[in-house]
Amino acid sequence: MTICGYVHIVAGVRRTSREEVFRLHAQFCKALGDANRLLIIVELRDGARTVNEISGAIGASQSLTSRHLGVLREKGLVRAERDGNFVRYSLADRRILSAIELLLDASRAGTRSDPRAQRLTPARALRAL
């Protein structure tokens, strides 16, 4: 959905409901407002992983990774499934990867004067992570 389409839909909602929708979206965006959480999401693009696997891949401690996974779970971005002694985390909806790619695209557009940023495509940035 485009931003214009989204604004049109939200404009037709009761004022209090519209404010609630924006509050929920702000909370969702807060979940994406940390580099480690973005790294976790990108790390889960290839399938379910344990905290140990994720923490090793992103270079963070297990406790920090667990805290970030808790935030992502609370916001509905990842889900957890018990697998024997382990808990495996996976993306709740793969479309979040498209959202991150869109954010990378937008940030690249904002830095057009920087030749290094111009060489970084969203797909390349996701693969680099």
C-alpha positions as CSV (number, residue, x, y, z in Angstrom):
1,M,0.0,0.0,0.0
2,T,1.3,3.5,-0.8
3,I,1.6,6.2,1.8
4,C,-1.2,8.1,0.0
5,G,-3.5,5.1,0.1
6,Y,-2.7,4.6,3.8
7,V,-3.5,8.3,4.6
8,H,-6.8,8.0,2.7
9,I,-7.8,5.0,4.7
10,V,-6.7,6.5,8.0
11,A,-8.5,9.8,7.2
12,G,-11.8,7.9,7.1
13,V,-11.4,6.4,10.6
14,R,-12.9,8.0,13.7
15,R,-10.5,10.5,15.2
16,T,-9.8,8.4,18.4
17,S,-9.4,5.3,16.3
18,R,-7.0,7.1,14.0
19,E,-4.9,8.3,16.9
20,E,-4.8,4.7,18.2
21,V,-3.7,3.5,14.8
22,F,-0.9,6.0,14.8
23,R,0.1,5.1,18.3
24,L,0.3,1.4,17.3
25,H,2.4,2.2,14.3
26,A,4.7,4.4,16.3
27,Q,5.2,1.4,18.7
28,F,5.9,-0.8,15.7
29,C,8.4,1.6,14.4
30,K,10.1,1.8,17.8
31,A,10.7,-1.9,17.5
32,L,12.6,-1.3,14.3
33,G,14.5,1.7,15.9
34,D,17.5,-0.3,17.0
35,A,20.3,-1.6,14.8
36,N,20.6,-4.9,16.7
37,R,16.9,-5.6,16.2
38,L,17.2,-4.8,12.5
39,L,20.2,-7.2,12.3
40,I,18.2,-9.9,14.0
41,I,15.3,-9.5,11.6
42,V,17.7,-9.7,8.6
43,E,19.5,-12.7,10.2
44,L,16.1,-14.6,10.4
45,R,15.5,-14.1,6.6
46,D,16.8,-17.6,5.9
47,G,14.7,-19.4,8.5
48,A,14.4,-20.1,12.2
49,R,17.4,-19.8,14.5
50,T,18.2,-20.1,18.2
51,V,19.4,-17.2,20.4
52,N,22.9,-18.6,20.3
53,E,23.0,-18.7,16.5
54,I,21.6,-15.2,16.2
55,S,23.9,-13.7,18.8
56,G,26.9,-15.2,17.1
57,A,25.8,-14.0,13.7
58,I,25.2,-10.4,14.9
59,G,28.1,-10.2,17.3
60,A,26.0,-9.5,20.4
61,S,25.8,-11.2,23.8
62,Q,23.1,-13.9,24.3
63,S,21.4,-11.8,27.0
64,L,21.3,-8.7,24.8
65,T,20.0,-10.8,21.9
66,S,17.3,-12.3,24.1
67,R,16.1,-8.9,25.2
68,H,15.9,-7.7,21.6
69,L,14.0,-10.8,20.6
70,G,11.6,-10.2,23.5
71,V,10.8,-6.7,22.1
72,L,10.4,-8.1,18.6
73,R,8.1,-10.9,19.9
74,E,6.0,-8.4,21.9
75,K,5.5,-6.3,18.8
76,G,4.6,-9.4,16.7
77,L,7.6,-9.3,14.4
78,V,9.0,-12.6,15.4
79,R,7.6,-15.8,16.8
80,A,9.2,-18.4,19.0
81,E,8.7,-22.2,18.9
82,R,10.2,-24.7,21.3
83,D,12.4,-27.3,19.7
84,G,13.4,-29.7,22.4
85,N,15.7,-27.8,24.8
86,F,15.9,-24.8,22.4
87,V,13.6,-22.0,21.3
88,R,13.8,-21.2,17.6
89,Y,12.9,-17.8,16.5
90,S,11.5,-17.0,13.1
91,L,9.9,-14.0,11.3
92,A,6.2,-13.7,11.9
93,D,5.8,-12.1,8.5
94,R,8.4,-12.0,5.8
95,R,7.1,-8.7,4.5
96,I,9.1,-7.0,7.2
97,L,12.2,-7.6,5.0
98,S,10.5,-5.6,2.3
99,A,9.9,-2.8,4.8
100,I,13.5,-2.8,5.8
101,E,14.5,-2.7,2.1
102,L,12.2,0.3,1.6
103,L,13.9,2.0,4.6
104,L,17.3,1.4,3.1
105,D,16.1,2.7,-0.2
106,A,14.7,5.9,1.4
107,S,17.9,6.5,3.4
108,R,19.9,6.0,0.2
109,A,17.8,8.6,-1.6
110,G,18.5,11.0,1.2
111,T,22.3,10.6,0.7
112,R,22.4,10.9,-3.1
113,S,25.3,13.4,-2.8
114,D,27.5,10.7,-1.1
115,P,29.0,8.5,-3.9
116,R,29.6,5.6,-1.4
117,A,25.9,5.6,-0.5
118,Q,24.9,5.5,-4.2
119,R,26.7,2.2,-4.7
120,L,24.8,0.5,-1.9
121,T,21.5,-0.9,-3.2
122,P,19.0,-2.2,-0.7
123,A,19.4,-5.8,-1.9
124,R,23.2,-5.4,-1.5
125,A,22.8,-3.9,2.0
126,L,20.6,-6.8,3.1
127,R,23.1,-9.4,1.8
128,A,25.9,-7.5,3.4
129,L,24.2,-7.8,6.8
